[in-house]
Amino acid sequence: MRLARIAMLLTALFVTLTLAAQFANRPLVSGPITPNRDLFPANANAKADIKAALAQASKQQKRVLLEFGGLWCYDCHVLDHAFHSTEIEPLLDSNYVVVHVDVGKYDKNLDLAKQYDVPLDKGVPALAVLDKKGKLLFSQKNGEFEGARRMTVEDVTAFLNKWKPGK
């Protein structure tokens, strides 16, 4: 009787872990998404937005996540969609203040991309992480998020966990 209970508990644990692993490794999207037309507002002032985000991050002990991209960029919308998913949003909201930096058609905010060492020629979305004082902690160099549609939930959560404050 005791062996049967142990076997049943081990089976339940195995099934739970297997389902959790499959859930975490699922693609960020499983079909077409509706673009967010407000993702990169045309009248946004990225420098002012970053300044406000740094003030908020300082008060809340968070990091600032800069996402460089454009409305035309499908992978930017995929990443935004993922950022609002039930698996990623709590991690993002509790550790980061996100600023969307519009690069237009690679003709806007190029000075900010250069300042934060983000090589836009590798594609967008392109991310940079700042500490609450504005110090650059990370900038992607190889277009790591450019193929967001091929990324998994685990890829994004691993990145966010790596750069969240308190590490």
C-alpha positions in Angstrom: 0.0 0.0 0.0 2.8 2.4 0.9 4.7 1.6 -2.3 1.5 2.3 -4.3 1.2 5.8 -2.7 4.9 6.6 -3.4 4.5 5.5 -7.0 1.4 7.6 -7.4 3.1 10.7 -5.8 6.2 10.2 -8.1 4.0 9.9 -11.1 2.1 13.0 -10.2 5.3 14.9 -9.6 6.7 13.7 -13.0 3.6 14.7 -14.9 3.6 18.1 -13.2 7.3 18.8 -13.9 6.9 17.6 -17.5 3.9 19.9 -18.1 5.7 22.8 -16.5 8.8 22.3 -18.7 6.6 22.1 -21.8 4.8 25.2 -20.8 8.0 27.2 -20.2 9.5 26.0 -23.5 6.5 27.0 -25.6 7.0 29.6 -28.3 6.2 33.2 -27.4 3.4 33.1 -30.0 1.5 30.3 -31.5 -0.1 32.2 -34.4 -0.7 35.7 -35.8 -0.9 38.5 -33.3 -2.7 41.8 -33.6 -0.2 44.7 -33.7 -0.3 47.3 -30.9 -0.6 50.6 -32.8 0.5 52.4 -29.6 3.7 50.4 -29.1 5.9 53.2 -30.5 4.0 56.4 -30.4 5.0 58.9 -33.1 5.1 61.8 -30.8 7.1 60.1 -28.0 10.2 61.8 -26.6 12.5 58.9 -25.9 15.0 60.9 -23.9 12.3 62.2 -21.6 10.7 58.8 -21.4 14.1 57.3 -20.3 14.6 60.1 -17.8 11.1 59.4 -16.3 11.7 55.7 -16.3 15.0 56.1 -14.4 13.2 58.3 -11.8 10.5 55.6 -11.4 13.1 52.8 -11.3 15.1 54.6 -8.6 12.0 54.9 -6.4 10.9 51.4 -7.0 14.3 49.7 -6.9 13.9 48.4 -10.5 15.9 48.3 -13.7 15.1 50.1 -16.9 14.6 47.9 -20.0 15.0 49.8 -23.3 13.4 48.2 -26.3 14.5 49.7 -29.6 12.1 49.0 -32.5 9.4 50.3 -34.8 5.7 49.8 -35.5 6.6 48.0 -38.8 8.6 45.4 -36.8 6.6 42.2 -36.4 9.1 40.7 -33.8 8.7 43.9 -31.7 4.9 43.2 -31.5 5.7 39.5 -30.7 7.9 40.6 -27.8 5.3 43.1 -26.6 2.7 40.4 -26.7 4.9 38.1 -24.7 5.6 40.9 -22.2 1.9 41.0 -21.5 1.6 37.2 -21.1 0.7 35.6 -17.7 4.1 33.9 -17.6 6.2 37.0 -18.3 4.3 40.1 -17.2 4.6 39.6 -13.4 8.4 39.1 -13.7 8.7 42.1 -16.0 6.5 44.4 -13.9 8.1 43.6 -10.6 11.7 44.2 -11.8 11.7 46.6 -14.8 10.4 49.8 -16.1 10.1 49.4 -19.9 10.7 52.2 -22.4 9.9 51.6 -26.1 12.4 53.6 -28.2 11.1 54.2 -31.7 13.8 53.9 -34.3 11.4 54.9 -37.1 12.8 53.4 -40.3 16.3 53.5 -38.8 16.1 57.3 -38.9 15.0 58.1 -35.3 16.8 58.0 -31.9 19.9 56.7 -33.5 21.9 58.8 -31.0 20.2 56.8 -28.1 21.1 53.5 -29.8 24.7 54.6 -30.0 24.7 56.0 -26.4 23.4 52.6 -25.1 25.7 50.6 -27.4 22.9 48.9 -29.3 23.9 48.0 -32.9 20.7 48.5 -34.8 22.3 46.9 -37.9 21.8 43.6 -36.2 18.0 44.1 -36.2 15.1 45.0 -33.9 13.8 44.5 -31.4 17.0 45.3 -29.6 17.3 45.5 -25.9 19.4 47.3 -23.3 19.2 47.1 -19.5 20.1 50.1 -17.3 20.4 50.1 -13.5 18.3 52.6 -11.5 21.0 55.3 -12.0 21.2 54.9 -15.7 24.4 52.8 -15.9 24.4 50.4 -18.9 24.4 46.9 -17.6 23.7 45.1 -20.9 23.1 45.8 -24.5 22.6 43.1 -27.1 25.3 42.9 -29.7 24.1 40.1 -32.0 20.4 40.6 -32.6 19.4 38.2 -29.9 15.8 39.4 -29.8 15.6 40.2 -33.5 14.0 36.7 -34.1 11.5 37.0 -31.2 9.0 34.9 -33.0 11.4 31.9 -32.7 12.0 32.5 -29.0 10.4 30.6 -26.1 8.9 31.8 -22.9 11.9 30.3 -21.1 14.3 32.4 -23.3 12.7 35.6 -22.2 12.2 34.7 -18.6 15.9 33.6 -18.4 17.0 36.9 -19.8 14.8 38.9 -17.4 15.9 36.8 -14.4 19.5 37.3 -15.3 19.3 41.1 -15.4 16.7 41.8 -12.7 17.9 43.8 -9.6 19.3 42.1 -6.6 21.5 39.6 -8.3 
